[in-house]
Each structure stands twice: as structure tokens, then as C-alpha cells.
Amino acid sequence: MGGITQKGSTMYLHLLQMPNTKNFVFIDGLTQKIKQASLFINQQKVAFKQIPEGTFVYWSDIDTVIEITLQYM
């Protein structure tokens, strides 16, 4: 997959390899409410789905950075 970095309430998901699932990446344990997810380069919205175990991010292009904005209470 790649890696995840974070600055404040924003996480950056670095996709460096094609996921085995082909059209999504699952981030185990990411249960904090997400406000939005978008491509870092152009802010195009990226679909995601949160479940109690973590978060699905629906994107399959490699060498991509997805910006995930967390919602703080």
C-alpha cells in the first residue's frame, strides 16, 4: 500500500502499490469520524465508508496521495 502521515486533523494516505483488492484500501482501526477524503493534487472527492473496525477508501490508482480530514468533536 504505502504509508499514512498526519498533521493536525489531516491524514495523508500514500498509495504506492496497487492494493490486492483492486478498487479499495482498508485502513484497520481508523474509526474516528471522517469529514471528507479527497485527492491531494486536485481536491477531487474520494469515496469512503466507515465501519466499527476501520475505514474503506475507494481508490485504486498508484502513486497517489489521498487527504483525509478528520472531524474533531
Secondary structure in CASP SS format (residue, H / E / C, confidence):
PFRMAT SS
TARGET T0000
AUTHOR 0000-0000-0000
METHOD secondary structure of the structure
MODEL  1
M C 1.00
G E 1.00
G E 1.00
I E 1.00
T E 1.00
Q E 1.00
K E 1.00
G C 1.00
S C 1.00
T E 1.00
M E 1.00
Y E 1.00
L E 1.00
H E 1.00
L E 1.00
L C 1.00
Q C 1.00
M C 1.00
P C 1.00
N C 1.00
T C 1.00
K C 1.00
N C 1.00
F C 1.00
V E 1.00
F E 1.00
I E 1.00
D E 1.00
G C 1.00
L C 1.00
T C 1.00
Q C 1.00
K C 1.00
I E 1.00
K E 1.00
Q E 1.00
A E 1.00
S E 1.00
L E 1.00
F C 1.00
I C 1.00
N C 1.00
Q C 1.00
Q C 1.00
K E 1.00
V C 1.00
A E 1.00
F E 1.00
K E 1.00
Q E 1.00
I E 1.00
P C 1.00
E C 1.00
G E 1.00
T E 1.00
F E 1.00
V E 1.00
Y E 1.00
W C 1.00
S C 1.00
D C 1.00
I C 1.00
D C 1.00
T E 1.00
V E 1.00
I E 1.00
E E 1.00
I E 1.00
T E 1.00
L E 1.00
Q C 1.00
Y C 1.00
M C 1.00
END
